[in-house]
Amino acid sequence: MNKEEILGRIAELRKERKAVILAHNYQIGEVQDIADYTGDSLGLSQEAARSSAEVIVFCGVHFMAETAAILSPQKTVLLPDLHAGCPMADMITAQELREWKARYPGRKVVSYVNTTAEVKAESEICCTSSNAVKVVNSLPDDEILFAPDKNLAAYVARQTKKKIIAWDGYCYVHNQILAADVQARKKTHPEAELWVHPECRPEVIDLADKVISTGNMVKAARETSAKEVLVGTEAGILYRLRKENPRTAFYPVKELAFCSNMKKINLIKVWKALEEMQFRVEVPAAISQRARGAIEKMIQI
């Protein structure tokens, strides 16, 4: 089948299966183009929950599909490539979190949404990169355990009076963006604004004009009057930013800021997911219920 035939088959199956296709901002361009909704992980899961669709094809990574399954337990959630995982989410297990909590009795755990369902189930509350500070400040405690991203934890620690005890995890894509990369780019684009994700290293954040989540980068792209913007996050978002605002030139801080897991899904795999109803992501009810509680506490805030 050629591309046009695959697109036609996806369109037919989407209607036949009563499906909605969701794509994360880091997905390849052709996957973003066929999506009903494109956005950040939590926003997509909330969109899935609002949708009347019976089938959710989640073009992202495994923890995102889990979150959609938690928020939409009555729907079928499909991940087109079962091997699309998240190294940062894998940096902490539920057992490791239980052992960590035991070393800090009574401390509340804030877990990033970039975690497994089992880790969310062991947490007091979840957060996203855009609301992490608000979530931490919502808790009455003076000391907070924060997992798994130490860079996001360091960013939050600067914005709150609370003591943040961080798990030693990180997103390898953001952690590999260095201050030297920024400085090199600034030499070739001296007038450009610098937008970076809160998962970046503290020394990179220090250089930024804006520290914002992927969802807020999309909003900022629509509103900016800057001629040039350097973007410090996974390079897949550039496709979306350039579509939102063709008047501004968006450049990656680092060309190789590339998540291989986010690039595993393509049109053929989306077609196969709908054709064969594969690969279904399910969360056991006991875990789902507890994880949902942590997510809903965040959403209420």
C-alpha positions in Angstrom: 0.0 0.0 0.0 1.2 3.5 -0.8 0.8 6.4 1.6 -2.5 7.6 0.2 -4.0 4.1 0.5 -2.8 3.9 4.1 -4.3 7.2 4.9 -7.6 6.2 3.3 -7.7 2.9 5.3 -7.0 4.8 8.5 -9.9 7.1 7.8 -12.2 4.2 7.1 -11.1 2.3 10.2 -11.3 5.4 12.4 -15.0 5.8 11.5 -15.7 2.0 11.6 -14.1 1.6 15.1 -15.5 4.8 16.5 -11.9 5.8 17.2 -10.1 8.9 18.1 -6.4 9.3 17.3 -4.2 11.3 19.7 -0.7 12.4 19.0 1.9 13.8 21.4 3.8 17.0 20.3 7.0 14.9 19.9 5.5 12.5 17.3 6.7 12.5 13.7 5.0 15.1 11.5 2.9 12.6 9.5 1.4 11.1 12.7 0.6 14.6 14.0 -1.1 15.4 10.7 -3.6 12.5 11.0 -4.4 13.1 14.7 -7.7 14.3 15.9 -5.9 16.0 18.8 -2.2 16.9 19.3 -0.9 18.0 22.6 1.0 17.1 25.8 0.5 13.8 27.6 -2.1 14.8 30.2 -4.0 17.1 27.9 -4.4 14.2 25.5 -5.6 11.9 28.2 -8.2 14.4 29.3 -9.3 14.8 25.7 -9.7 11.1 25.5 -11.9 11.1 28.6 -14.1 13.9 27.1 -14.4 12.2 23.8 -17.4 10.0 22.9 -15.0 7.7 21.0 -15.0 4.0 22.0 -11.4 3.4 20.9 -8.4 5.6 21.7 -5.3 5.3 19.5 -2.6 6.9 21.6 0.4 7.9 19.6 2.9 8.5 22.4 4.7 6.3 24.9 3.4 3.6 27.3 2.9 5.7 30.4 0.7 8.1 28.4 -1.5 5.3 27.2 -1.8 4.0 30.8 -3.0 7.4 31.9 -5.6 7.5 29.2 -6.7 4.0 30.3 -6.9 5.2 33.9 -9.1 8.2 33.0 -11.2 6.3 30.5 -11.5 2.7 31.9 -14.6 2.0 29.8 -12.7 2.7 26.5 -10.2 0.6 24.5 -6.8 2.2 24.5 -4.3 1.2 21.8 -0.6 1.9 21.7 0.5 1.4 18.1 4.0 0.3 19.2 4.2 -1.6 22.5 7.9 -0.9 22.7 7.4 2.8 22.8 8.5 3.4 26.4 10.0 6.1 28.6 13.5 5.7 30.1 12.7 8.3 32.8 9.5 6.5 33.8 11.6 3.3 34.1 14.0 5.0 36.5 11.7 4.4 39.4 9.6 1.3 40.2 6.7 1.1 42.6 8.9 -1.1 44.9 11.7 1.5 44.8 9.2 4.2 45.6 7.8 2.2 48.6 11.4 1.8 50.0 12.1 5.4 49.5 9.0 6.5 51.3 10.0 4.2 54.2 13.2 6.2 54.6 11.2 9.4 54.9 8.1 8.4 56.9 5.2 10.7 56.7 6.5 12.6 53.7 4.1 13.1 50.8 5.1 12.0 47.3 4.5 14.2 44.2 5.0 12.1 41.1 5.4 13.5 37.6 2.8 12.2 35.1 5.8 10.8 33.3 5.7 7.7 35.5 4.1 4.3 35.4 0.6 3.6 36.7 2.0 1.6 39.6 4.2 4.6 40.7 1.2 7.0 40.4 -0.7 4.6 42.7 2.0 4.9 45.4 1.9 8.7 45.2 -0.1 11.3 47.0 -0.6 13.5 43.9 0.6 13.8 40.4 1.9 16.9 38.6 2.8 18.0 35.1 5.7 20.3 34.1 3.3 23.2 33.9 1.6 22.8 37.3 4.4 21.2 39.4 5.0 24.3 41.5 1.2 24.8 42.1 0.8 21.1 43.1 3.8 21.2 45.5 2.5 24.4 47.1 -1.0 22.9 47.5 0.4 20.4 50.0 0.6 21.5 53.7 3.9 19.7 54.3 7.2 21.5 54.6 9.2 18.6 53.0 8.1 16.8 49.8 9.4 13.8 48.0 9.5 14.4 44.2 9.9 11.7 41.6 11.4 10.9 39.2 12.9 13.9 37.5 15.6 15.7 39.5 15.8 18.5 37.0 12.1 19.3 37.3 12.5 19.0 41.1 15.3 21.5 41.0 13.2 23.9 39.0 10.3 23.5 41.5 12.6 24.0 44.5 13.6 27.4 43.2 9.9 28.4 43.1 8.8 27.3 46.5 9.8 27.6 50.2 9.3 23.9 50.7 12.2 21.5 50.9 12.2 19.2 47.8 13.8 15.8 48.2 14.3 14.5 44.7 14.7 11.1 43.2 17.8 10.7 41.0 16.0 10.4 37.6 16.0 12.5 34.5 14.8 12.7 30.9 17.9 11.7 28.9 16.9 14.0 26.0 16.6 17.1 28.1 19.5 16.2 30.4 21.8 16.1 27.3 21.0 19.7 26.4 23.9 21.6 27.8 24.6 25.3 28.5 27.4 25.0 25.9 24.8 24.0 23.3 22.8 27.1 24.1 25.9 29.3 24.0 26.9 27.9 20.6 23.4 28.5 19.2 23.3 32.0 20.6 26.4 32.8 18.5 24.6 32.1 15.3 21.2 33.5 16.5 22.1 36.3 18.9 18.7 37.9 18.8 16.7 34.8 19.3 14.5 34.1 22.3 15.3 31.0 24.3 12.5 28.7 25.4 13.4 25.6 27.4 11.5 22.8 29.1 11.6 22.5 32.9 13.1 19.1 32.5 16.3 20.8 31.4 19.4 21.2 33.6 19.4 24.1 36.0 22.3 25.8 34.2 20.3 25.7 30.9 17.2 27.1 32.7 19.3 30.0 34.0 19.9 31.1 30.4 16.3 30.9 29.2 13.9 33.7 28.4 10.9 31.3 29.1 10.8 28.0 31.0 7.6 26.3 29.8 6.0 23.0 29.1 5.3 21.6 25.7 1.7 22.6 25.8 2.6 26.2 26.8 5.2 26.3 24.1 2.5 25.7 21.6 0.4 28.6 23.1 3.5 30.9 23.2 4.2 30.1 19.5 0.8 31.4 18.5 1.3 34.6 20.5 5.0 35.4 20.0 6.2 38.3 17.9 9.8 37.2 18.1 11.5 36.7 14.7 13.6 33.7 16.0 13.2 31.3 18.9 15.6 28.7 20.1 13.8 25.7 21.5 15.3 23.5 24.3 13.2 20.4 24.3 12.7 17.3 22.1 13.0 18.4 18.5 9.7 16.8 17.4 7.9 19.8 18.7 9.4 22.1 16.1 7.0 20.6 13.5 4.1 21.7 15.6 5.5 25.2 16.4 6.3 25.9 12.8 2.7 25.0 11.8 1.3 27.2 14.6 3.4 30.2 13.6 5.1 30.2 10.2 6.2 33.8 10.7 8.7 32.9 13.4 11.8 30.8 12.8 12.1 28.1 15.3 15.4 26.3 15.8 16.4 23.4 18.1 19.0 24.3 20.7 20.4 20.8 20.0 19.8 19.0 16.7 20.1 15.6 18.4 17.5 16.3 21.1 15.7 13.2 19.9 13.6 10.7 21.8 13.8 7.4 19.9 10.8 6.1 21.7 8.6 9.0 20.5 9.6 8.2 16.9 8.6 4.5 16.9 5.1 5.1 15.8 4.3 5.7 12.1 1.3 5.6 9.7 1.7 1.9 9.1 1.6 1.2 12.8 -1.5 3.4 13.3 -3.2 1.6 10.5 -2.2 -1.8 12.0 -3.4 -0.8 15.4 -6.8 0.0 14.1 -7.0 -3.0 11.7 -6.0 -5.5 14.3 -7.0 -3.6 17.5 -3.5 -3.9 18.8 -1.8 -3.2 21.2 -4.3 -2.8 24.1 -3.0 -1.0 27.2 -4.9 -2.0 30.4 -4.3 -1.1 34.0 -5.4 -3.5 36.8 -8.5 -2.1 38.6 -6.8 -1.8 42.0 -3.8 0.1 40.6 -6.0 2.2 38.3 -8.3 3.3 41.1 -5.4 4.5 43.3 -3.5 6.1 40.4 -6.7 7.9 39.3 -7.0 9.4 42.8 -3.5 11.0 42.4 -4.3 12.3 39.0 -7.7 13.7 40.0 -6.3 15.5 43.0 -4.0 17.3 40.6 -6.8 18.1 38.1 -8.8 19.6 41.0 -6.0 22.0 41.8 
